[in-house]
Amino acid sequence: MKHLLFVVALIAGLLALIGVASADLPPGGSFNDDNGNIHEANIEAIAAAGITKGCNPPINDKYCPDKSVTRGQMAAFLVRALNLTDDGGGNTFVDDDGSMFEADIAKLAAAGITKGCNPPVNDMFCPDKSVTRGQMAAFLVRALNLSDDGGGNTFLDDNGSTFEVDIAKLAAAGITKGCNPPANDRYCPGSAVQRDQMASFLARALNLDPITPPPPAGVQFTGPLESRPDLSGEISFEVSDDNTEVKNVSLAMDFHNYDCGGGWTKSTTGGKMTIFATLPVTNGSFSYTSSTFTLSGSFDS
């Protein structure tokens, strides 16, 4: 069996993503774990700008798009993005001694972008804690000196939040669009920021042009053809020895109550739904079409 694993972002209009194709990038781009991710072009943009180096040093061929951003990582992202150099003498907080991000944290504090994580004392930074979307709004508003809140009250779910004003300023600047497309009337201030989302936040904040890498070699997928921007998932499958079937197609998706259509079975666990099917192969190609998306591919035999 040939076992292949590809990350697929089943986002409406995927093929219409606006980006700058770069002939300088290898097939699939700088990282091998973000192919098809809706944020891939922005991940490439911040990589080209030197803001991210990857997540698995020293190889750094992965970006870990689904992992949460820690406060320490956020410090490094912003220090590189803003080219901060002044550390204010260093040793700003008591809980980051020995952290690989200690120097970045000191520079962030010297620039007034962070105040700490334990008010009112604020002698701690909590470098290993995940950054929430609300905290991220505050970081970026201070970093970019944003002042226009667009009238405020942009989202329904941040009323009373410590970060409500910052969130409104971030939205007014076009850096955030919300967390529940296509309605986008919510911000999800308490949710952790993922690394792929962080790439888009930073790319928009810095006005970086998206960079669309050449497609990865091997199997290619397209979809959906309908308007379900909330669909995203990871596909795995096996190709039979005689190349006549794509077997055990497994699509794990971040949503519930989806009618998979004929030929699929499904199971739902912990906020993920996985659907399975076996698809016939004709001349090295296979496809599946539902009312919501089209999944198609080809492979080198």
C-alpha positions as MATLAB code, in Angstrom:
seq = 'MKHLLFVVALIAGLLALIGVASADLPPGGSFNDDNGNIHEANIEAIAAAGITKGCNPPINDKYCPDKSVTRGQMAAFLVRALNLTDDGGGNTFVDDDGSMFEADIAKLAAAGITKGCNPPVNDMFCPDKSVTRGQMAAFLVRALNLSDDGGGNTFLDDNGSTFEVDIAKLAAAGITKGCNPPANDRYCPGSAVQRDQMASFLARALNLDPITPPPPAGVQFTGPLESRPDLSGEISFEVSDDNTEVKNVSLAMDFHNYDCGGGWTKSTTGGKMTIFATLPVTNGSFSYTSSTFTLSGSFDS';
ca = [
       0.000    0.000    0.000;
       1.053    3.536   -0.664;
       0.048    5.651    2.290;
      -0.422    9.348    1.606;
      -1.482   12.130    3.957;
      -2.481   15.576    2.827;
      -3.962   18.498    4.730;
      -6.925   19.929    2.884;
      -8.743   23.163    3.566;
     -12.224   22.692    2.180;
     -12.931   26.398    1.962;
     -15.350   27.920   -0.516;
     -13.389   29.671   -3.209;
     -10.149   27.865   -2.405;
      -9.044   28.043   -5.983;
      -9.724   31.776   -5.988;
      -7.306   32.503   -3.155;
      -5.464   35.668   -4.060;
      -1.747   35.278   -3.673;
       1.585   35.783   -5.289;
       2.879   32.519   -6.738;
       6.572   32.133   -6.092;
       8.724   30.110   -8.463;
      11.439   30.274   -5.826;
       9.541   27.974   -3.480;
       9.637   24.183   -3.766;
       6.418   22.244   -4.531;
       4.160   22.626   -1.510;
       6.082   25.628   -0.188;
       8.386   26.178    2.773;
       6.629   23.732    5.072;
       5.249   20.254    4.465;
       2.365   20.315    6.957;
       0.287   23.269    5.735;
      -0.516   22.226    2.152;
      -4.040   23.372    1.334;
      -4.470   25.243    4.620;
      -6.575   28.383    4.126;
      -3.792   30.390    5.799;
      -0.960   28.851    3.745;
      -0.311   31.941    1.604;
      -0.020   34.070    4.739;
       2.216   31.486    6.402;
       4.518   31.797    3.383;
       4.317   35.586    3.643;
       5.494   35.699    7.251;
       8.149   33.073    6.512;
       9.494   35.204    3.642;
       9.543   38.202    5.988;
      11.605   36.246    8.524;
       8.842   36.320   11.142;
       8.593   32.542   11.427;
      11.276   29.935   11.027;
       9.154   26.828   11.538;
       8.286   24.719   14.543;
      10.728   21.792   14.437;
      14.276   23.136   14.679;
      16.829   22.583   13.351;
      15.096   21.095   10.282;
      12.206   23.567   10.348;
      10.260   21.944    7.531;
       7.039   22.112    9.551;
       4.930   25.037   10.706;
       2.511   23.193   13.066;
      -0.466   25.245   11.833;
      -3.005   23.690   14.213;
      -0.997   24.202   17.389;
      -1.804   27.017   19.784;
       0.521   30.004   19.976;
       2.149   30.409   23.385;
       2.822   33.819   24.873;
       6.547   33.206   24.438;
       6.105   32.377   20.761;
       3.926   35.450   20.357;
       6.770   37.559   21.754;
       9.169   36.109   19.175;
       6.692   36.658   16.325;
       6.195   40.314   17.245;
       9.856   41.060   17.947;
      10.815   39.763   14.489;
       7.835   41.452   12.818;
       8.564   44.852   14.376;
      12.364   44.482   14.410;
      12.533   45.343   18.107;
      16.049   45.562   19.557;
      15.836   47.340   22.938;
      15.451   44.890   25.825;
      15.227   47.603   28.480;
      18.001   45.970   30.454;
      16.372   42.528   30.373;
      15.065   40.335   33.206;
      11.673   42.066   33.195;
       9.676   39.151   34.598;
      10.369   36.535   37.250;
       8.981   33.506   35.405;
      10.867   33.516   32.101;
      14.394   32.826   33.315;
      15.914   30.205   31.021;
      13.094   30.460   28.477;
      14.269   30.475   24.878;
      12.004   33.513   24.464;
      13.355   35.509   27.432;
      15.168   38.078   25.283;
      12.107   38.528   23.044;
       9.840   38.933   26.075;
      12.111   41.645   27.493;
      12.068   43.496   24.163;
       8.279   43.250   23.999;
       7.992   44.681   27.508;
      10.468   47.478   26.761;
       8.324   48.486   23.777;
       5.229   48.639   26.010;
       3.490   45.864   24.088;
       3.099   43.577   27.091;
       2.381   44.470   30.683;
       2.532   40.989   32.166;
       0.004   38.279   32.976;
      -0.753   38.752   36.691;
      -2.200   42.233   37.258;
      -1.862   44.360   39.231;
       1.605   43.095   40.198;
       2.514   42.092   36.628;
       5.866   40.570   37.518;
       5.086   37.446   35.464;
       4.684   36.885   31.723;
       3.380   33.274   31.652;
       5.479   32.382   28.569;
       4.153   28.840   28.219;
       0.460   29.702   28.358;
      -1.551   29.848   25.147;
      -2.440   33.272   23.813;
      -6.167   33.880   23.642;
      -7.713   35.808   20.782;
      -8.565   38.593   23.225;
      -4.974   38.848   24.456;
      -3.723   38.757   20.889;
      -5.930   41.756   20.086;
      -4.328   43.710   22.924;
      -0.809   42.748   21.816;
      -1.414   43.874   18.237;
      -3.259   47.080   19.168;
      -0.325   48.163   21.346;
       2.250   46.986   18.784;
       0.603   48.889   15.928;
      -0.627   51.831   18.026;
      -4.187   51.417   16.734;
      -6.700   53.991   17.934;
      -9.796   53.800   15.702;
     -12.445   51.447   17.123;
     -14.819   51.912   14.185;
     -17.632   52.842   16.549;
     -17.102   49.789   18.766;
     -19.436   46.880   19.521;
     -18.257   44.983   16.434;
     -18.994   41.493   17.743;
     -21.724   39.899   19.839;
     -19.595   37.802   22.151;
     -17.075   40.254   23.610;
     -19.410   42.462   25.636;
     -17.800   43.029   29.007;
     -14.507   41.500   27.919;
     -11.337   43.203   29.160;
     -10.276   43.249   25.531;
     -13.494   44.541   23.924;
     -12.019   47.908   22.944;
      -8.883   46.290   21.529;
     -10.965   43.803   19.558;
     -13.001   46.630   18.022;
      -9.796   48.443   17.015;
      -8.409   45.265   15.462;
     -11.602   44.796   13.453;
     -11.658   48.446   12.341;
      -8.112   48.007   11.019;
      -9.196   44.968    8.993;
      -6.875   42.629   10.881;
      -9.635   40.371   12.135;
     -12.824   39.345   10.388;
     -14.376   37.276   13.170;
     -14.383   33.610   14.119;
     -17.642   32.238   12.708;
     -17.708   32.690    8.922;
     -19.688   33.554    6.973;
     -21.710   35.489    9.593;
     -18.576   36.686   11.429;
     -20.568   38.340   14.198;
     -18.415   36.675   16.859;
     -14.765   37.024   17.812;
     -14.287   34.126   20.292;
     -12.079   36.201   22.634;
     -11.403   33.319   25.012;
     -10.304   30.840   22.348;
      -6.618   30.081   21.874;
      -4.938   31.492   18.764;
      -3.628   28.838   16.400;
      -0.339   29.279   14.558;
      -2.037   29.389   11.148;
      -4.484   32.042   12.352;
      -1.566   34.009   13.776;
       0.048   34.056   10.348;
      -3.020   35.727    8.857;
      -3.317   38.206   11.734;
       0.316   39.246   11.249;
       0.173   39.305    7.453;
      -2.859   41.613    7.527;
      -1.371   43.762   10.284;
       1.864   44.246    8.342;
       0.234   44.497    4.902;
       2.258   41.555    3.630;
       1.316   40.181    0.221;
       0.164   36.557    0.382;
       2.554   34.149   -1.313;
       0.961   31.116   -2.925;
       3.484   28.279   -3.269;
       3.530   25.821   -6.170;
       1.173   22.894   -5.505;
       2.669   19.848   -3.802;
       3.689   16.895   -5.940;
       1.433   13.871   -6.064;
      -2.246   13.931   -5.162;
      -4.113   17.199   -5.556;
      -7.533   18.031   -4.105;
     -10.084   20.713   -4.896;
     -13.261   21.763   -3.148;
     -15.749   22.689   -2.092;
     -17.854   24.062   -4.911;
     -20.503   25.414   -2.572;
     -20.556   28.020    0.192;
     -19.348   26.273    3.344;
     -16.355   28.325    4.536;
     -16.460   26.524    7.888;
     -15.260   23.257    6.381;
     -11.706   22.241    7.037;
     -10.140   18.879    7.445;
      -7.344   16.418    7.069;
      -7.457   13.635    4.508;
      -5.700   10.303    4.657;
      -6.139    7.345    2.343;
      -4.556    4.238    0.865;
      -4.110    3.337   -2.781;
      -4.617   -0.323   -3.653;
      -1.659   -2.248   -5.040;
      -3.248   -2.444   -8.479;
      -4.201    1.260   -8.434;
      -7.862    0.485   -9.008;
      -9.202    1.878   -5.737;
      -8.540    4.642   -3.286;
      -9.357    2.856   -0.042;
     -10.104    3.925    3.515;
     -10.482    7.565    2.576;
     -10.761    9.328    5.918;
     -11.719   12.998    6.134;
     -11.634   14.458    9.660;
     -13.580   17.718    9.754;
     -14.107   20.408   12.378;
     -17.875   20.547   12.355;
     -20.919   18.518   13.341;
     -24.154   17.255   11.811;
     -22.965   17.074    8.229;
     -24.874   14.820    5.846;
     -22.072   12.878    4.213;
     -24.152   11.521    1.350;
     -24.185    8.045   -0.137;
     -21.211    5.744    0.236;
     -19.795    7.338    3.384;
     -20.016    6.361    7.023;
     -19.267    8.804    9.787;
     -18.288    9.052   13.429;
     -18.114   12.106   15.641;
     -15.615   12.410   18.480;
     -14.515   15.439   20.467;
     -15.638   18.102   18.024;
     -14.238   16.269   15.013;
     -16.250   14.293   12.528;
     -14.557   11.659   10.421;
     -16.127   10.309    7.253;
     -14.922    7.263    5.382;
     -15.298    5.926    1.864;
     -13.700    3.788   -0.807;
     -13.537    5.503   -4.195;
     -12.868    3.877   -7.571;
      -9.865    5.014   -9.583;
     -10.044    5.555  -13.337;
      -6.880    6.325  -15.259;
      -5.131    7.347  -12.071;
      -7.865    9.751  -10.945;
     -10.712    9.638   -8.449;
     -13.489   11.979   -7.361;
     -16.443   12.364   -5.041;
     -19.148   15.004   -5.246;
     -21.703   15.899   -2.583;
     -24.108   18.792   -2.297;
     -21.453   20.688   -0.378;
     -18.046   19.912   -1.824;
     -16.135   18.096   -4.508;
     -13.150   15.981   -3.582;
     -10.986   14.940   -6.477;
      -7.447   13.788   -6.949;
      -4.860   12.043   -8.985;
      -1.700   10.180   -8.123;
       1.439    8.883   -9.680;
       1.181    5.135  -10.025;
];
